[in-house]
């Protein structure tokens, strides 16, 4: 995806019952909405249940099957 799901991340950030994983464009924090850094791993009981796979590099070449398979 090109957009990090910041609202979903926020809703479950400290919830250990929900594993939130986002694969998105990040561009070192310069891409909207500016959240979704790999260091954002959850808080409190939710630490470790928030995973951001934040890509930098734009769309040339675009992210494809290889990048997604490697991420998982």
C-alpha positions in Angstrom: 0.0 0.0 0.0 1.1 3.6 -0.4 -0.6 4.8 2.8 0.1 3.7 6.3 -3.0 2.8 8.3 -2.3 5.2 11.1 -5.9 5.2 12.5 -5.9 1.4 12.7 -2.5 1.4 14.3 -3.6 3.9 16.9 -6.8 1.9 17.7 -4.8 -1.2 18.6 -1.4 0.1 19.6 -1.6 -1.2 23.2 -3.8 -4.2 22.5 -2.0 -7.6 22.7 -5.0 -9.4 21.2 -4.5 -7.8 17.8 -1.5 -8.2 15.6 -1.3 -5.1 13.3 1.0 -5.4 10.2 1.3 -2.6 7.7 3.3 -2.7 4.5 3.5 0.8 3.1 5.6 3.5 1.5 7.4 5.5 4.1 10.3 7.4 2.4 12.1 8.1 5.7 8.9 9.6 7.3 8.4 12.1 4.5 5.4 10.3 2.9 1.9 11.0 4.1 0.8 10.5 6.9 4.4 10.5 8.3 3.7 7.6 10.7 4.5 3.9 10.4 8.2 3.9 11.3 9.6 0.4 11.9 10.4 1.5 15.5 6.6 1.9 16.2 6.1 -1.5 17.7 3.2 -0.9 20.1 3.1 0.2 23.7 2.4 -1.3 27.1 0.9 -4.8 26.7 0.8 -4.3 22.9 4.6 -4.1 22.5 5.5 -6.5 19.7 2.0 -6.6 18.2 2.5 -3.7 15.9 4.7 -4.3 12.8 5.5 -1.7 10.2 7.3 -2.7 7.1 8.1 0.7 5.8 9.6 1.0 2.3 11.6 3.8 0.9 12.3 4.2 -2.7 9.1 5.3 -4.5 7.7 3.5 -7.5 10.7 3.1 -9.9 10.9 0.2 -9.8 7.6 -0.6 -8.1 7.3 -2.9 -5.2 6.3 -6.3 -6.5 5.8 -10.0 -5.5 9.5 -10.5 -4.5 9.4 -7.6 -2.1 6.1 -8.7 -0.5 7.2 -12.3 -0.2 10.5 -11.2 1.4 8.6 -9.1 3.9 6.5 -12.1 5.0 
